[in-house]
């Protein structure tokens, strides 16, 4: 499964696929890290509009990108979370380290 990436003015938006599992986590991790380093990304946005499932590998990718961004003083946000993905964020504790943007915030 392929991810879509949008890069603009030091901001990288990653459109997370329908299923963020161990099959696509490795590719997403590698591609995101390459783009973050090559383009000196200051803000990383995970867009979950299409995502229906995320396993522990996906959670690990998000936590790792948060750590990497914190080293450079960047920020990480997540947006367009379905109710299901939002529950995963709460149960895993991701909501404590990633700012969740809602439609009212935009």
HELIX and SHEET records of a PDB file:
HELIX    1   1 UNK A   22  UNK A   38  1                                  17    
HELIX    2   2 UNK A   56  UNK A   71  1                                  16    
HELIX    3   3 UNK A   83  UNK A   92  1                                  10    
HELIX    4   4 UNK A   94  UNK A   96  5                                   3    
SHEET    1   A 5 UNK A   4  UNK A   8  0                                        
SHEET    2   A 5 UNK A  11  UNK A  15 -1                                        
SHEET    3   A 5 UNK A  43  UNK A  47  1                                        
SHEET    4   A 5 UNK A  75  UNK A  79  1                                        
SHEET    5   A 5 UNK A  99  UNK A 101  1                                        
SHEET    1   B 2 UNK A  19  UNK A  20  0                                        
SHEET    2   B 2 UNK A  53  UNK A  54  1                                        
END                                                                             
